């Protein structure tokens, strides 16, 4: 069976290095946030609530809990805070209200509640962070140091406390103590890159540019393969030292490794205009915000979205205008299926920001999820005309048109994207695969087959391409031997993919090898029990070997799983007495 969802957009996260270095801290922090917030696993079909207007404790409390379950932190913050004001002595409610406020970014509103929580428990991480961040915003760094010093250095706090102390000591103008705080991370070699990165930032803040260059250049190995922010920080140091040619070479090397990056063209353009260097970190508060962003990025990569959102909100409270952090908040909201809120976040990123392009791509994806396909298409078409050198808006436009079943329009969008990339010989198999699907669904098999074959030329053992091509050949009654070999190989590569196994079973059915077909199709149904087409195929195979009652059972199951109108009509006809078609080869 053809895969229902061809390869979609590959989303990139900001820091690929943290993911492999800090896994030991994720689960404890995730458990802490989830138990505190009382949230539940994500649902694919989030319900919509009409939240009540109530002055009672129970009404507001229940509305707040319902909102938390549905990840509507905006409503949760509103109702839980109202319930807390009615019953301020309720300890559980106090913490729920506090975390809902943080998740919604209402840090100032959360601060008074945080101070009560800290008085009750000086080791409450998120409450201490709220108090500490308030003191930092007031530039009372000694009070911030006093607050963070109450935290025990275990679990996630063993990472947060040294980074926080380092930046607080920076605010106190104590560089030696700042370096000593970072040394606490050196005992774990996996944390050395993060420690050296922040060491370089702090040294640059104190204008020790030579030492900053050493730290930043060594933090992640090859700077051209470092996280974006680390490469930008090192380039800024080069520029401040007057080494503009060295900075330009770094930016160009980074672009060579990351051709879709929009930040480096911005820096190269700035250099060409003779504009002054931009500093990644201007204040100790923004330095700590950077540390929070690093941790939030890691957590989001590990699907710990609740604590990731809290860390990102703390980061934005200290550095409100940071566009990369806004992007992360928007992506987390997409994971939580809060697409309307994600759009608002993405639209808050200024048009002249180097990150505006990615924000608008994400906004278009959120529009599509909201069912606002026309808005998504209009936004992407504007972007297509705005940048004739970039293919990504066209690729995303093609994906949306394909999902919307405008297959001819999707094929045209993919055509234009491939043209911008230099032609079919210069693109990867994924884009050819997508265009091939669009052509096939639009009825242009000649071009579809050419794309699938070209994709296999580029990626000879790509199981999803082999599956789509092999199934299509079988469905058209041609190339059975080649399709069988291709699909056997695809099953070897993806033995747990029900769609591919279904394709192999359908080859056997078309060849009249019904016992072999049943064997494969039963496996496919086990893997994809709620797919209507696979259940229909198994019913046909059962019928051909005389298992008539089981065949009718499978057809009834197929009808229960929301089949297409065409499939529904075919299955109903068989249930009314129409005999399933025999295999094409067997019929000859």
Protein Blocks (a to p, Z undefined) as FASTA:
>chain_A
ZZfbdcddddddfblmlmmmmmmmmmmmmmmmmmmnopacddfbdcdddddddfbfklmm
mmmmmmmmnopaklmmmmmmmmmmmmmmlmklmmmmmmmmmmnopamlmmmmmmmmmmmo
mmlmklmmmmmmmmmmnopaklmmmmmmmpccehjllmmmmmmmmmmmmmnopaklmmmm
mmmmmmpmklmmmmmmmmmmmmmmnopaklmmmmmmmmnopaklmcfklmmmmmmmmmmn
opamlmmmmmmmmmmmmmmbmklmmmmmmmmnopacddfblbfklmmmmmmmmmmmmmmm
nopaklmmmmmmmmmmmmmmlmklmmmmmmmmmmnopaklmmmmmmmpcfklcklmmmmm
mmmmmmmmnopamlmmmmmmmmmmmmmmbcklmmmmmmmmmmnopaklmmmmmmmmmmmn
opjklmcfklmmmmmmmmmmnopaklmmmmmmmmmmmmmmlmklmmmmmmmmmmnopakl
mmmmmmmmmmmmmmmbmklmmmmmmmmmmnopaklmmmmmmmmmmmmmmbfklmmmmmmm
mmmnopamlmmmmmmmmmmnopafklmmmmmmmmnopacdddfklmZZ
